[in-house]
Amino acid sequence: NTFTPREDGAYNAILINGGTITEDQTWDVPPAGFSYYFNNTTVYVQGTNNPTLTLQEGTVVKSYRSRLQIGGNSAGQLGKLVADGVVFTSYRDDSVGGNTNGG
């Protein structure tokens, strides 16, 4: 995929819709000026095979009214997150990962 920043620099993000990660996944670092953006959603990392979500160093994750839940609420629903050198912040924080709120 090719990501082209908007000319005005606003809303440059990779939108993550809610869902459940049940297999190991690695998310690459987004292109410069972009971040992953969770908007009013929940992403679960869980399953009987203990899936791992790996976010690569240098990744920026922004969120608004969202959560990333590792492991489930019932027995055997395990999960792992590997996020060394990853920034988790508000969608309003334009100091890292580009402008995700248009301001």
SULZIMO-V880712 format. One record per backbone hydrogen bond with DSSP energy under -0.5 kcal/mol. NH is the residue of the N-H (numbers start at 1). CO is the residue of the C=O. If there is no record, write none. Layout:
NH|CO / NH|CO
This chain:
4|2 / 5|3 / 9|6 / 12|99 / 13|11 / 14|35 / 15|13 / 16|37 / 17|15 / 19|42 / 21|44 / 22|20 / 25|52 / 27|54 / 28|26 / 34|31 / 36|60 / 37|14 / 38|62 / 39|16 / 39|37 / 40|38 / 40|64 / 43|67 / 44|19 / 45|69 / 46|21 / 46|44 / 47|78 / 50|47 / 51|78 / 53|80 / 54|25 / 54|52 / 55|53 / 55|82 / 56|27 / 56|54 / 58|85 / 59|56 / 61|87 / 62|36 / 63|89 / 64|38 / 67|41 / 69|43 / 69|67 / 70|68 / 71|45 / 71|69 / 72|77 / 77|74 / 78|47 / 78|76 / 80|51 / 82|53 / 83|81 / 86|83 / 87|59 / 88|86 / 89|61 / 91|63 / 93|90 / 94|92 / 96|93 / 99|9 / 100|91 / 100|98
